[in-house]
Structure formats: C-alpha cells, structure tokens
Amino acid sequence: MLTLLTYPPAFGLFSASPFCVKAAYMLQLSGQAWQRSDMLDARRMPHRKLPVLRTAERLMPDSDGIRAWLEAQGADFDAGLDDVRKGQSRALIRMAEEHLYFQVVMDRWANDEVWPILRDTFFAEVPALIRRPVSSAIRKSVLKGLDAQGVSRFSESERLERVECDLQSISAFLRQSAFLMGDEPTSSDLSVGPMLAAMRATPAETRLTQRIRQDKLLCDYIDMIDRTISLP
Ligand SMILES: N[C@@H](CCC(=O)N[C@@H](CS)C(=O)NCC(=O)O)C(=O)O
C-alpha cells in the first residue's frame, strides 16, 4: 500500500503543512489505497521536506512529484480542462505555493504570539530540556529564509495588500463556480484550498486569520473541499 509520509495533524487540520494536505487530497482522489505515517523531522527525506510518498519502488518527494507519479499511474487531476484552463490552474497553484505559502510561514514563525504554540507543536519530540535552544535555532534559520525570499522585508500592511490581490483573484473564480475550475475539484483546488485553510488555522488572531475567517466565500470554499474530498 502507498504510504504518505506527512507532518501530523495540527491546528484542526489533517496536517500543519498545506503541501501534505494537498498530497493527501490527491491520493484520496486517485482512488489508490494509501495510509499516512506521521513524522516531525524530515531531515532524512530526499529533499529534507515533507510530503514524501513511499511507493513499492522508491521515496517520491515533493507534492508535484507525487502528482506526476499518480498521474503516471492513471490519475487525472485536471480532467475535462482545456489547455487555457490548465494554464490558469498552473498559475493559481504557483500563486498559492510560491506566494501565499510564505505569508503562512510569516504568520506562524515571525509572530511572537504564535511562536510558543508552534514550538510545542512542531518540536514536541525534542526533549523539553533542550526544546527552547533547538527550536530557537531553527526559528532563526526560517526567519533568515523569509528575509532571503523577501517577504519579511514588507511591512505588515504592504504584505496584506499583496495577499489581498491574490485573494481577490481567487474569489473572482469562486464567484463563477463552486470550485476554481468548475463544479468539481481539480488540481488548483488541491493547492489553493489547503493554503487558505492553513491561513485560517494559524492559532492566533492575526490580521491574516481575521481576513480569511471573515470571508464567507473563502470559508465556504475551504469547508466544501474538505467535505468533498473527505480524508480518513
Ligand atoms: N515544494 C514542496 C514544498 C514542501 C514544503 O515546503 N514542506 C515544508 C513544510 S510545509 C517542509 O517540509 N519544511 C521543512 C524544511 O524546510 O526544513 C512540495 O510541494 O512538496
């Protein structure tokens, strides 16, 4: 049976990682038999990240790698879409994974109110005696990564204005149809939905969580994906 190596459930989600949720949704839609195996430390994984799919032959890293592998087995996450819709779908995926994702990371790792909760959730396996120094060092390297990426160089208001443009684009699609590309979930929903869900689930009242929690269209969308692709 296929095994999804994933970060454990957190903040009311299948996993704290939107990429792990995406992989779980894809597995569920593919109809393949699969199980989850939770881990908190991804350092031994091929990309030192999760999700990873364990198949009979190999460890397949990266949610897009998992997608390609499942599609090679016959899954089609964009069934019925023409090339333009597939292109729009790809652009939405990039927007979610390469822009909105870093807003989630900022909201979680750079926020002093969230940090103690994050530390005790993500570093639960580190002995209490050394948890603070170990987690602080990792936090420092994540914040360095956010600086290199550039997202943390914007003020919070600037950041939210940038997010707003993305949310408006997503909402425009959702005013046309229940899912981004029509009446059924397709690949872009599997990235955008979990990313919005992660934004909403940050365990604190931030401007970003408020923005999502107060938006009925986006909240209904997040919940509908969850109901439609019910995860075990
Ligand atoms: N491109 C990867 C991104 C996966 C990813 O960024 N995973 C994060 C958790 S959300 C991770 O494992 N981070 C650990 C690290 O960077 O050390 C995918 O699509 O699977």
The ligand as a MOL file (V3000), in Angstrom:
LIG
                    3D

  0  0  0     0  0            999 V3000
M  V30 BEGIN CTAB
M  V30 COUNTS 20 19 0 0 0
M  V30 BEGIN ATOM
M  V30 1 N 7.7450 22.0170 -2.9920 0
M  V30 2 C 7.4540 21.1980 -1.8500 0
M  V30 3 C 7.2990 22.0690 -0.6080 0
M  V30 4 C 7.1600 21.2430 0.6690 0
M  V30 5 C 7.4770 22.0600 1.9020 0
M  V30 6 O 7.8470 23.2430 1.8100 0
M  V30 7 N 7.3570 21.4130 3.0610 0
M  V30 8 C 7.6930 22.0900 4.2950 0
M  V30 9 C 6.5220 22.0320 5.2660 0
M  V30 10 S 5.1350 22.9920 4.6860 0
M  V30 11 C 8.8500 21.3670 4.9560 0
M  V30 12 O 8.9030 20.1600 4.9840 0
M  V30 13 N 9.7930 22.1220 5.5110 0
M  V30 14 C 10.9000 21.5770 6.2480 0
M  V30 15 C 12.1520 22.3320 5.9820 0
M  V30 16 O 12.1730 23.1680 5.0650 0
M  V30 17 O 13.1170 22.0780 6.7050 0
M  V30 18 C 6.1750 20.3880 -2.1100 0
M  V30 19 O 5.3750 20.7990 -2.9770 0
M  V30 20 O 6.0050 19.3170 -1.5040 0
M  V30 END ATOM
M  V30 BEGIN BOND
M  V30 1 1 1 2
M  V30 2 1 2 3
M  V30 3 1 2 18
M  V30 4 1 3 4
M  V30 5 1 4 5
M  V30 6 2 5 6
M  V30 7 1 5 7
M  V30 8 1 7 8
M  V30 9 1 8 9
M  V30 10 1 8 11
M  V30 11 1 9 10
M  V30 12 2 11 12
M  V30 13 1 11 13
M  V30 14 1 13 14
M  V30 15 1 14 15
M  V30 16 2 15 16
M  V30 17 1 15 17
M  V30 18 2 18 19
M  V30 19 1 18 20
M  V30 END BOND
M  V30 END CTAB
M  END
